[in-house]
């Protein structure tokens, strides 16, 4: 099975000067590959490869 996932990480920063900021980091994996196997009436992931990812950070 081939899929795409996007993860968003949000961090709140407090600087020594007292200023605050929010930073977002977006990671996208456009070509993930999962290998699944049926086991006991359920599906189980037997192999996973994230492939190449892209990082967008502000």
C-alpha positions as CSV (number, residue, x, y, z in Angstrom):
1,X,0.0,0.0,0.0
2,X,1.3,3.5,-0.9
3,X,0.2,6.5,1.0
4,X,1.2,10.1,2.0
5,X,1.5,11.5,5.5
6,X,2.0,15.1,6.8
7,X,3.1,15.7,10.3
8,X,2.9,19.2,11.9
9,X,5.0,20.0,15.0
10,X,4.2,23.2,16.8
11,X,6.5,24.6,19.5
12,X,6.1,27.6,21.8
13,X,9.4,29.3,22.5
14,X,10.2,31.6,25.4
15,X,13.3,33.6,24.8
16,X,15.6,34.9,27.6
17,X,14.4,38.5,26.8
18,X,10.9,37.4,27.7
19,X,9.6,37.4,24.1
20,X,7.5,34.5,23.1
21,X,7.0,32.9,19.7
22,X,5.4,29.9,18.0
23,X,7.3,27.9,15.4
24,X,5.8,25.3,13.1
25,X,7.6,22.5,11.4
26,X,5.8,20.6,8.6
27,X,7.2,17.3,7.4
28,X,5.6,15.5,4.5
29,X,6.3,12.0,3.3
30,X,4.8,11.8,-0.2
31,X,5.6,8.1,-1.0
32,X,5.4,6.0,2.1
33,X,5.1,2.3,1.5
34,X,3.4,-0.2,3.9
35,X,3.5,-3.9,3.5
36,X,0.5,-5.5,5.3
37,X,-0.3,-9.1,6.2
38,X,-3.5,-10.6,7.4
39,X,-3.2,-12.3,10.8
40,X,-6.0,-13.7,12.9
41,X,-8.7,-11.7,11.0
42,X,-6.8,-8.4,11.4
43,X,-4.2,-6.6,9.3
44,X,-0.7,-6.1,10.6
45,X,2.1,-3.9,9.2
46,X,5.1,-6.1,8.5
47,X,7.3,-3.5,6.7
48,X,7.2,0.3,6.5
49,X,9.4,2.7,4.5
50,X,8.9,6.5,4.8
51,X,10.8,7.2,1.6
52,X,12.1,10.7,0.9
53,X,10.5,13.5,3.0
54,X,10.3,17.3,2.7
55,X,10.7,19.7,5.5
56,X,9.1,23.2,5.7
57,X,10.1,25.3,8.7
58,X,9.4,28.9,9.6
